[in-house]
Amino acid sequence: MKRKLSDCSSIGKMMVLIGLMVAAPAAILPFYPQDLPYLWAFLLPGGGSILLGLLSCRFGHRDSESFSSWHTTVSRSSLTVLFVWLWGVLIGALPFVFGHQLTMVQALFEAVSGWTTTGLSAMDVSITPMVYLFHRSFMQYCGGLGFVMMMIVIISNKHSMDLYSAEGHPDKLMPNLKKTSRAIFVIYNVCLVLGTIAYRIAGMTWFDGVCHAMCSLSTGGFSTKLASIGAYNSLSIEIITIVLMLIGTTNFAALLLFAKGKFKSFFRVSEVRFMFGLLGVFIPITALSLADGLGISFLEGLRKAAFDVVSALSTSGYSTMSYAEWPALAIGVLILMMFIGGGIGSTAGGLKISRAYLMLRMAGTNIKRRLSPRNDVEAPYYVKAQGKTPIDKDLEDDTFGFFTTYLVIYIVGSLLITVTANCSLTEAMFDFASSLGTVGLSIGITGPMTNNATLIVEMIGMLLGRLEIFIVFTGIVSGFKNIRSFFTKKQNARKARRLTANL
């Protein structure tokens, strides 16, 4: 009996999807015939992933056979998402290796940075073939939505919601998941088309416009230029990029309100108000610091501060100038913005704006409670796109638990980079904040000459940041349990056979 595609395992379907995405850059080769020798570098890994995915669909377990209880569902969903992301990293890295562009570790780093929409790079883009520049940008564009989201746009089943949530998408925008994913997909692609046209009008080539629009919307930050957006020295291009980065870092549920013209509801969302509040406070502070430290006018400092602070908070990673001469205060602001990160349910990484907001709200409520009479009762809430949401004990525990884990990983990662890269703590804190927050800005540590140990530390940070930490931990634990269960069953089977033989 033939199996429908919707009945196949989610892993099989996503392996097919990843294969298609990795093979997709081959479509631009007719426009750049000088890159035709790299055709097989994309078709081999892409085609191999498609073939293995189809075999998994044909012979693998159906999702309904794998998910039997709530606990199993959570563990299995996390393991599935983790496996698929690691598979995507491997397949996305192989074209760089097959095309002799990067070493294996560098290729894995580039793929992790691409799919997680980080933007840190081990490539010299000034000598990189066009097809690879497109491949990097396309990975970020697809990675911004996520593999599960891309799969659901085409086909979904009753277990898709578990995978959707496990990939870090907490909000449903429409009555059902498929409509939710399609609404996001439409918003994403309309903004891509408009962004590309705007870039072309502002002076970019069509190729640069498409690549930068994909990476701005996905808050990725890969550029076709060595000096990033600064290479264009264009105020209009900077403004277009700021708009696209803000769209990418905004919670999709809130963005849909804006798209529907519900502007009052949009600006009532706590996360949105807090984001603009952060920008309103820290852009002028950074501008003053730059004006004083670099000896430039306040207006020039404001232009540079606006772009780079938005880039850091949105976790995009685009830059307009080197940070080598930036004053310590301005560097500190960028580290803070990268640490906070973008909106939950957006393409951005980091701690997330809503968690930072909730922590400040809870701290303020705690202080107020201590200063108020004991009989005063307050029911705190915050506003999401779906309406008012109470700040209860479970939410407090989740927020502080995530923050504590994030902070510990950040400290450990920063210290490791001081050892592997032999740099100062400030430099290590900057680049690891960029990795963990999936930002992509670098103070000079990360590049084509970076050693493998540092790249590996940053890769781990990028994956933890994109997959919201606990998903990775749950997936790893679930994987070890499955391996142990497999060997236990094998051992028990051998014992049973020996007992049977003795009888």
C-alpha positions, -999 to +999 in steps of 0.1 A: +000+000+000+014+034-010+020+059+017+008+095+013+034+122+017+015+136+047+018+102+064+056+101+060+079+109+089+086+146+094+123+138+092+119+124+058+099+153+045+124+178+059+154+160+044+137+163+010+130+200+017+167+207+028+179+189-004+157+212-025+170+243-007+206+234-010+202+225-047+182+257-054+213+280-060+220+260-091+191+278-107+211+311-110+240+294-129+225+303-163+229+339-154+265+334-142+280+308-166+315+313-151+302+295-120+289+264-140+319+242-128+303+244-093+270+228-105+277+194-091+289+209-058+252+217-052+234+189-070+253+161-053+245+170-016+211+184-026+201+153-046+216+130-019+194+146+008+163+143-014+170+107-021+176+098+015+145+117+025+124+098+000+138+065+013+129+076+048+094+084+037+091+050+020+106+028+047+108+049+079+083+051+108+053+073+104+049+101+130+018+084+144+039+054+152+065+075+170+045+098+192+025+080+219+024+103+250+029+139+259+064+132+274+073+112+243+060+139+221+080+167+237+112+146+236+107+132+201+098+167+187+130+182+202+151+153+189+135+156+154+141+194+153+177+190+165+184+162+140+170+181+111+190+213+119+222+193+122+214+175+090+207+209+073+241+222+086+259+191+071+242+193+037+245+231+036+282+228+043+291+202+016+288+226-014+316+247+001+338+216+005+330+201-029+337+234-045+370+238-027+359+271-011+364+262+026+378+235+049+353+212+065+352+231+098+350+264+081+322+251+058+302+238+088+307+272+105+294+290+074+264+267+072+256+271+109+259+308+106+237+307+075+208+286+087+208+302+122+208+336+105+239+347+125+261+362+098+295+356+112+317+344+083+349+325+075+348+335+038+365+364+019+334+375+000+356+397-024+368+365-041+338+342-035+319+330-067+284+344-072+266+311-067+281+307-032+272+343-023+236+334-032+238+301-013+248+319+019+220+344+015+194+318+006+203+297+037+197+327+059+164+335+042+151+299+047+167+296+081+148+327+093+115+309+088+129+276+100+127+241+084+095+232+102+078+264+090+089+258+055+076+222+056+042+232+070+037+258+042+037+228+018+022+200+039+014+194+075+000+167+098-014+164+133+021+164+148+032+195+130+022+218+159+046+200+183+074+205+158+064+241+151+065+249+188+098+230+193+115+251+166+108+283+186+075+296+172+052+302+202+024+321+185-005+311+162-016+339+140-046+322+123-072+296+134-050+267+122-013+260+118-012+258+081-029+292+077-005+306+103+026+294+083+012+306+050+003+340+065+039+344+077+052+331+044+032+357+024+044+385+047+080+374+044+079+371+006+060+404-001+086+422+021+114+404+001+100+417-032+095+452-020+129+453-003+147+441-034+130+468-055+138+494-030+175+484-029+176+485-067+162+520-068+187+530-041+216+519-064+223+482-057+224+457-085+195+432-087+218+404-074+230+425-044+195+437-038+180+402-036+208+389-014+207+418+010+169+418+012+170+381+021+196+386+048+180+418+062+145+403+065+160+371+081+181+393+104+210+373+091+236+398+080+256+381+053+267+406+027+281+404-008+306+431+001+336+428+024+327+461+042+290+450+045+265+479+041+292+504+047+307+496+013+278+515-003+281+546+018+245+554+010+220+568+035+190+555+015+204+520+015+210+522+053+174+534+059+160+505+037+181+481+057+169+495+090+133+491+080+138+455+068+158+446+100+129+460+121+104+440+102+125+408+106+129+413+143+093+420+150+071+392+163+051+378+133+019+379+153+024+417+160+035+422+124+002+407+111-017+433+131+003+460+114-002+445+080-040+445+087-039+482+096-045+476+133-019+502+143-033+509+177-033+472+186+002+469+172+017+497+193-001+483+224+019+451+223+044+453+252+073+438+232+069+464+204+067+493+229+098+481+248+117+476+215+112+512+204+119+523+240+153+506+239+161+522+206+149+556+217+172+554+248+204+537+234+207+553+199+212+588+213+236+575+240+257+557+214+256+587+191+270+609+218+297+584+226+307+581+190+307+619+185+330+623+215+352+593+209+357+595+172+356+633+168+327+633+144+295+655+144+265+644+165+244+639+133+271+617+118+272+598+151+234+595+151+234+580+116+260+554+125+244+547+159+209+543+145+221+517+120+244+497+142+222+497+173+192+485+152+215+459+137+226+446+171+192+446+187+176+429+157+205+404+157+211+412+120+248+418+121+251+444+093+277+471+099+287+504+084+322+507+098+349+489+118+345+487+156+382+488+162+382+525+171+348+526+188+348+539+224+341+515+252+306+529+260+294+524+224+309+488+224+291+481+257+258+493+242+262+469+213+270+440+236+238+448+256+217+450+225+231+417+211+224+401+245+188+412+245+181+403+209+149+405+189+113+394+193+100+360+202+084+344+172+105+364+147+136+356+127+158+371+154+179+354+181+191+365+215+176+364+250+145+380+233+130+414+239+099+400+257+120+382+283+141+413+290+108+432+294+093+406+316+124+405+339+123+443+344+085+442+350+089+414+375+118+432+393+097+464+394+067+445+408+089+428+434+102+461+446+068+477+446+054+447+466+081+452+493+072+489+496+034+485+496+011+474+524+008+436+527-030+436+520-024+452+485-032+427+457-020+432+422-025+410+391+003+420+367-001+414+330+016+422+297+001+427+262+008+402+235-006+404+199-033+380+210-043+403+240-036+407+277-016+378+293-011+374+330+024+373+345+020+342+366+043+320+386+049+296+356+058+325+333+082+339+360+099+305+364+103+300+327+117+335+322+142+334+350+152+298+342+159+307+306+178+339+316+200+320+341+209+293+316+215+319+289+238+339+312+258+308+323+263+297+286+274+333+277+299+335+305+314+300+298+315+307+260+332+341+265+358+325+287+365+297+262+370+322+234+396+341+255+415+309+256+410+296+220+414+330+203+440+345+228+421+378+230+408+401+257+377+394+277+359+424+261+366+411+226+355+376+236+323+389+252+315+408+220+320+380+196+303+353+217+274+376+224+272+379+186+273+341+183+248+332+210+225+360+200+228+349+163+238+385+155+269+383+132+288+415+143+325+409+150+351+430+167+378+413+146+381+378+161+360+359+136+371+357+099+389+336+073+420+332+096+401+322+128+413+289+143+390+258+143+386+258+182+371+293+182+349+284+153+336+253+171+328+273+203+309+299+182+291+272+163+278+257+195+267+292+206+249+299+174+229+266+175+220+271+212+209+306+205+187+298+174+171+267+189+163+283+223+188+262+244+163+239+261+153+223+228+189+213+222+193+199+257+160+180+255+169+166+220+204+155+232+190+138+263+163+121+242+189+109+217+211+094+244+180+077+259+171+062+225+206+050+220+207+034+255+172+019+249+184+004+216+215-013+231+195-024+261+170-041+238+198-058+219+214-070+251+181-083+264+175-101+231+210-118+234+202-129+269+169-143+258+186-163+230+212-177+254+185-188+279+166-204+251+197-222+239+205-235+274+170-248+278 
